[in-house]
């Protein structure tokens, strides 16, 4: 069976890296983009931390949109993916709290 969460998180990380490159190279924005890079690329790395990171990523995406560093269209697309990943992670965390052996 294909690991849907891993695939989504990995593809999301690839997109975040590309946004980081755009923000660094074209917009000369280094602080927010670095934070987005850190949180957005770590989503797939660890389930226990990933949920928190996905929420943090949504925060940084909102900040980047509201400060006009990324377009509304880019924000909506990335935010939708981050929100979907957060919901999947929350579901996994909720399930594994009931049965912690499921992640092993």
Z-matrix of the N, CA and C atoms (Angstrom, degrees):
N
C 1 1.459
C 2 1.535 1 109.76
N 3 1.281 2 115.88 1 137.61
C 4 1.447 3 122.37 2 -179.12
C 5 1.531 4 110.46 3 -72.43
N 6 1.320 5 117.00 4 139.16
C 7 1.456 6 121.59 5 179.82
C 8 1.525 7 109.15 6 -87.09
N 9 1.328 8 116.89 7 91.50
C 10 1.450 9 123.21 8 -174.75
C 11 1.527 10 112.41 9 -60.37
N 12 1.327 11 117.96 10 -42.09
C 13 1.457 12 120.99 11 -179.99
C 14 1.524 13 110.96 12 -62.75
N 15 1.320 14 116.41 13 -47.85
C 16 1.461 15 119.66 14 179.95
C 17 1.519 16 110.60 15 -59.30
N 18 1.324 17 116.77 16 -47.17
C 19 1.467 18 120.56 17 -179.26
C 20 1.527 19 111.52 18 -60.40
N 21 1.334 20 116.84 19 -45.65
C 22 1.469 21 120.80 20 179.51
C 23 1.531 22 111.05 21 -63.09
N 24 1.329 23 116.16 22 -44.69
C 25 1.464 24 120.21 23 -179.24
C 26 1.520 25 111.13 24 -65.04
N 27 1.326 26 116.80 25 -39.55
C 28 1.461 27 120.46 26 179.64
C 29 1.528 28 110.95 27 -65.83
N 30 1.314 29 116.57 28 -48.42
C 31 1.468 30 120.22 29 179.10
C 32 1.524 31 111.34 30 -62.60
N 33 1.336 32 116.41 31 -36.12
C 34 1.459 33 120.82 32 175.87
C 35 1.531 34 110.05 33 -63.47
N 36 1.338 35 116.83 34 -43.01
C 37 1.471 36 120.94 35 178.84
C 38 1.526 37 110.77 36 -60.80
N 39 1.315 38 116.70 37 -40.55
C 40 1.472 39 120.69 38 177.62
C 41 1.533 40 109.79 39 -60.25
N 42 1.330 41 116.88 40 -44.45
C 43 1.467 42 121.05 41 179.44
C 44 1.528 43 110.99 42 -64.63
N 45 1.323 44 116.86 43 -40.41
C 46 1.459 45 120.86 44 179.33
C 47 1.527 46 110.51 45 -63.32
N 48 1.325 47 117.35 46 -41.09
C 49 1.472 48 120.57 47 177.35
C 50 1.525 49 110.03 48 -60.03
N 51 1.320 50 117.01 49 -41.83
C 52 1.466 51 120.52 50 179.65
C 53 1.531 52 111.83 51 -66.29
N 54 1.342 53 116.84 52 -39.21
C 55 1.463 54 120.30 53 175.82
C 56 1.528 55 109.55 54 -64.35
N 57 1.324 56 116.64 55 -42.27
C 58 1.467 57 120.84 56 177.56
C 59 1.531 58 110.84 57 -58.43
N 60 1.330 59 116.76 58 -45.12
C 61 1.461 60 120.32 59 179.06
C 62 1.526 61 111.15 60 -61.55
N 63 1.317 62 116.87 61 -43.31
C 64 1.462 63 121.38 62 177.99
C 65 1.522 64 110.69 63 -61.79
N 66 1.343 65 116.38 64 -48.26
C 67 1.466 66 119.83 65 -177.61
C 68 1.523 67 111.20 66 -64.17
N 69 1.315 68 117.12 67 -39.95
C 70 1.466 69 120.85 68 -179.52
C 71 1.525 70 111.72 69 -70.43
N 72 1.318 71 115.68 70 -47.79
C 73 1.468 72 119.84 71 -174.57
C 74 1.522 73 113.37 72 -78.89
N 75 1.320 74 118.04 73 -46.54
C 76 1.457 75 121.41 74 -173.26
C 77 1.527 76 113.41 75 -90.03
N 78 1.315 77 116.76 76 -40.70
C 79 1.467 78 120.97 77 -176.09
C 80 1.522 79 113.07 78 -96.61
N 81 1.329 80 116.62 79 -11.40
C 82 1.475 81 121.99 80 -178.11
C 83 1.533 82 111.15 81 56.22
N 84 1.315 83 114.75 82 38.77
C 85 1.471 84 121.55 83 178.23
C 86 1.528 85 106.82 84 -107.51
N 87 1.347 86 115.92 85 119.14
C 88 1.457 87 119.26 86 -171.75
C 89 1.530 88 114.38 87 -114.35
N 90 1.299 89 118.48 88 -30.82
C 91 1.461 90 121.04 89 -174.81
C 92 1.529 91 111.54 90 -75.56
N 93 1.327 92 116.89 91 -58.67
C 94 1.468 93 120.44 92 -178.98
C 95 1.522 94 111.40 93 -63.90
N 96 1.318 95 116.14 94 -40.03
C 97 1.465 96 119.37 95 -178.23
C 98 1.522 97 111.30 96 -65.64
N 99 1.316 98 117.43 97 -36.21
C 100 1.476 99 120.76 98 177.83
C 101 1.527 100 110.07 99 -66.34
N 102 1.318 101 116.21 100 -40.28
C 103 1.463 102 120.32 101 178.43
C 104 1.528 103 110.24 102 -64.41
N 105 1.332 104 116.10 103 -43.57
C 106 1.459 105 120.68 104 176.82
C 107 1.526 106 110.21 105 -61.24
N 108 1.312 107 117.16 106 -42.34
C 109 1.462 108 121.42 107 178.96
C 110 1.527 109 110.78 108 -59.89
N 111 1.323 110 116.77 109 -46.76
C 112 1.471 111 120.64 110 -179.13
C 113 1.521 112 111.94 111 -61.79
N 114 1.319 113 116.04 112 -50.29
C 115 1.466 114 118.71 113 -175.89
C 116 1.521 115 111.99 114 -73.61
N 117 1.316 116 117.04 115 -40.47
C 118 1.458 117 120.55 116 -176.04
C 119 1.512 118 114.77 117 -70.94
N 120 1.330 119 117.69 118 -31.79
C 121 1.460 120 119.94 119 -179.68
C 122 1.517 121 112.95 120 -85.89
N 123 1.315 122 117.77 121 -13.64
C 124 1.465 123 119.36 122 -179.24
C 125 1.523 124 112.94 123 -91.98
N 126 1.326 125 117.12 124 -3.88
C 127 1.472 126 120.90 125 -176.79
C 128 1.521 127 111.16 126 -55.21
N 129 1.321 128 118.16 127 -45.52
C 130 1.457 129 120.79 128 -177.32
C 131 1.516 130 115.01 129 -79.50
N 132 1.320 131 117.64 130 -10.30
C 133 1.462 132 120.63 131 -172.90
C 134 1.530 133 113.51 132 -74.35
N 135 1.292 134 118.10 133 -46.47
C 136 1.470 135 120.24 134 -175.89
C 137 1.509 136 109.78 135 -140.36
N 138 1.313 137 116.56 136 121.63
C 139 1.457 138 121.72 137 -176.98
C 140 1.535 139 111.10 138 -60.52
N 141 1.305 140 117.71 139 -43.83
C 142 1.466 141 119.98 140 -175.37
C 143 1.524 142 112.90 141 -63.80
N 144 1.315 143 116.81 142 -32.39
C 145 1.466 144 121.54 143 -179.67
C 146 1.525 145 111.05 144 -95.90
N 147 1.312 146 115.59 145 -23.12
C 148 1.461 147 120.90 146 -172.17
C 149 1.526 148 113.36 147 -61.16
N 150 1.314 149 116.97 148 -38.23
C 151 1.463 150 119.10 149 -179.54
C 152 1.529 151 110.04 150 -61.05
N 153 1.320 152 116.54 151 -47.62
C 154 1.462 153 120.70 152 178.28
C 155 1.531 154 110.65 153 -60.77
N 156 1.311 155 116.49 154 -41.50
C 157 1.466 156 120.54 155 179.82
C 158 1.528 157 111.58 156 -65.20
N 159 1.321 158 116.61 157 -36.98
C 160 1.466 159 118.65 158 179.23
C 161 1.527 160 110.57 159 -66.47
N 162 1.332 161 116.86 160 -37.33
C 163 1.468 162 119.83 161 175.78
C 164 1.524 163 110.78 162 -65.93
N 165 1.325 164 116.23 163 -41.20
C 166 1.460 165 120.37 164 178.20
C 167 1.527 166 110.92 165 -64.24
N 168 1.325 167 116.38 166 -39.27
C 169 1.465 168 121.04 167 177.97
C 170 1.522 169 110.82 168 -59.94
N 171 1.322 170 116.00 169 -41.73
C 172 1.466 171 119.96 170 177.69
C 173 1.536 172 110.51 171 -61.78
N 174 1.311 173 116.54 172 -38.88
C 175 1.471 174 120.60 173 177.16
C 176 1.535 175 110.21 174 -60.33
N 177 1.338 176 116.16 175 -49.63
C 178 1.466 177 119.84 176 -177.82
C 179 1.521 178 111.38 177 -65.99
N 180 1.329 179 117.45 178 -36.99
C 181 1.465 180 119.50 179 176.48
C 182 1.522 181 111.26 180 -62.32
N 183 1.331 182 116.58 181 -42.54
C 184 1.470 183 119.91 182 176.05
C 185 1.520 184 110.92 183 -59.59
N 186 1.317 185 116.51 184 -44.59
C 187 1.458 186 120.83 185 -179.13
C 188 1.532 187 110.97 186 -63.73
N 189 1.332 188 116.77 187 -43.20
C 190 1.467 189 120.24 188 178.34
C 191 1.529 190 111.71 189 -62.81
N 192 1.328 191 116.35 190 -38.59
C 193 1.476 192 120.16 191 178.12
C 194 1.535 193 110.10 192 -67.84
N 195 1.320 194 116.61 193 -47.84
C 196 1.459 195 120.33 194 -175.08
C 197 1.526 196 113.11 195 -70.53
N 198 1.334 197 117.19 196 -16.16
C 199 1.468 198 120.52 197 175.31
C 200 1.529 199 111.44 198 -103.82
N 201 1.334 200 115.81 199 11.99
C 202 1.475 201 124.22 200 173.63
C 203 1.526 202 114.01 201 63.46
N 204 1.334 203 117.20 202 28.12
C 205 1.458 204 119.01 203 174.38
C 206 1.523 205 111.61 204 -85.05
N 207 1.349 206 117.52 205 -24.95
C 208 1.457 207 120.78 206 174.16
C 209 1.530 208 108.19 207 -129.43
N 210 1.313 209 114.78 208 153.87
C 211 1.464 210 119.71 209 -178.19
C 212 1.525 211 110.71 210 -74.17
N 213 1.318 212 114.79 211 162.78
C 214 1.472 213 121.15 212 176.40
C 215 1.531 214 109.84 213 -59.92
N 216 1.321 215 116.19 214 -40.77
C 217 1.466 216 120.88 215 -179.42
C 218 1.534 217 111.19 216 -63.24
N 219 1.323 218 116.77 217 -46.47
C 220 1.473 219 120.34 218 178.39
C 221 1.520 220 110.26 219 -63.49
N 222 1.339 221 115.99 220 -42.73
C 223 1.468 222 120.30 221 178.42
C 224 1.519 223 110.97 222 -58.39
N 225 1.331 224 116.57 223 -50.95
C 226 1.469 225 120.35 224 -175.98
C 227 1.522 226 111.53 225 -58.76
N 228 1.308 227 116.80 226 -42.01
C 229 1.460 228 120.88 227 -179.31
C 230 1.525 229 111.78 228 -66.71
N 231 1.331 230 116.23 229 -49.57
C 232 1.467 231 120.17 230 179.79
C 233 1.521 232 111.44 231 -66.78
N 234 1.327 233 117.25 232 -42.56
C 235 1.459 234 120.71 233 -178.47
C 236 1.525 235 110.52 234 -63.26
N 237 1.325 236 116.48 235 -40.80
C 238 1.469 237 120.05 236 178.72
C 239 1.525 238 110.32 237 -58.88
N 240 1.327 239 116.81 238 -45.86
C 241 1.467 240 120.41 239 178.12
C 242 1.527 241 111.41 240 -63.71
N 243 1.324 242 117.00 241 -44.27
C 244 1.471 243 120.34 242 179.55
C 245 1.517 244 110.85 243 -62.11
N 246 1.318 245 116.71 244 -40.40
C 247 1.462 246 120.96 245 179.75
C 248 1.525 247 111.01 246 -66.36
N 249 1.319 248 116.80 247 -41.56
C 250 1.464 249 120.90 248 178.95
C 251 1.537 250 110.58 249 -64.01
N 252 1.324 251 116.28 250 -43.36
C 253 1.465 252 120.81 251 177.57
C 254 1.523 253 110.36 252 -62.40
N 255 1.335 254 117.32 253 -42.86
C 256 1.471 255 121.04 254 178.75
C 257 1.526 256 111.06 255 -59.68
N 258 1.317 257 116.71 256 -41.71
C 259 1.472 258 120.44 257 179.75
C 260 1.527 259 111.42 258 -65.77
N 261 1.324 260 117.05 259 -40.84
C 262 1.464 261 120.74 260 177.68
C 263 1.528 262 109.84 261 -64.15
N 264 1.323 263 116.30 262 -45.45
C 265 1.469 264 120.37 263 179.45
C 266 1.519 265 111.31 264 -61.87
N 267 1.317 266 117.17 265 -42.26
C 268 1.463 267 120.48 266 178.91
C 269 1.525 268 109.98 267 -60.45
N 270 1.316 269 115.92 268 -42.56
C 271 1.458 270 120.64 269 178.69
C 272 1.527 271 110.86 270 -61.77
N 273 1.325 272 116.76 271 -43.39
C 274 1.466 273 121.08 272 178.30
C 275 1.530 274 110.43 273 -63.00
N 276 1.319 275 116.07 274 -45.60
C 277 1.473 276 119.83 275 -179.91
C 278 1.514 277 111.35 276 -62.64
N 279 1.312 278 116.94 277 -41.79
C 280 1.460 279 121.39 278 179.13
C 281 1.531 280 110.34 279 -62.13
N 282 1.318 281 116.63 280 -43.15
C 283 1.463 282 121.58 281 -179.91
C 284 1.527 283 111.13 282 -67.34
N 285 1.329 284 117.01 283 -43.27
C 286 1.465 285 119.54 284 -176.33
C 287 1.528 286 112.11 285 -74.33
N 288 1.292 287 118.22 286 -20.01
C 289 1.472 288 119.33 287 173.78
C 290 1.524 289 110.17 288 -68.60
N 291 1.313 290 115.27 289 -32.18
C 292 1.456 291 119.72 290 177.20
C 293 1.528 292 109.57 291 -74.02
N 294 1.332 293 116.87 292 -41.69
C 295 1.463 294 122.25 293 -179.64
C 296 1.524 295 108.82 294 -134.59
N 297 1.358 296 119.44 295 87.97
C 298 1.463 297 122.60 296 -175.19
C 299 1.534 298 113.99 297 -61.36
N 300 1.314 299 118.97 298 -18.26
C 301 1.453 300 121.29 299 -179.50
C 302 1.522 301 113.41 300 -74.68
N 303 1.321 302 117.94 301 -10.12
C 304 1.466 303 120.76 302 -177.15
C 305 1.519 304 113.03 303 -66.16
N 306 1.329 305 118.16 304 -27.56
C 307 1.470 306 119.84 305 -179.81
C 308 1.523 307 112.09 306 -83.89
N 309 1.304 308 118.82 307 -11.96
C 310 1.472 309 120.67 308 -176.85
C 311 1.496 310 111.73 309 -80.89
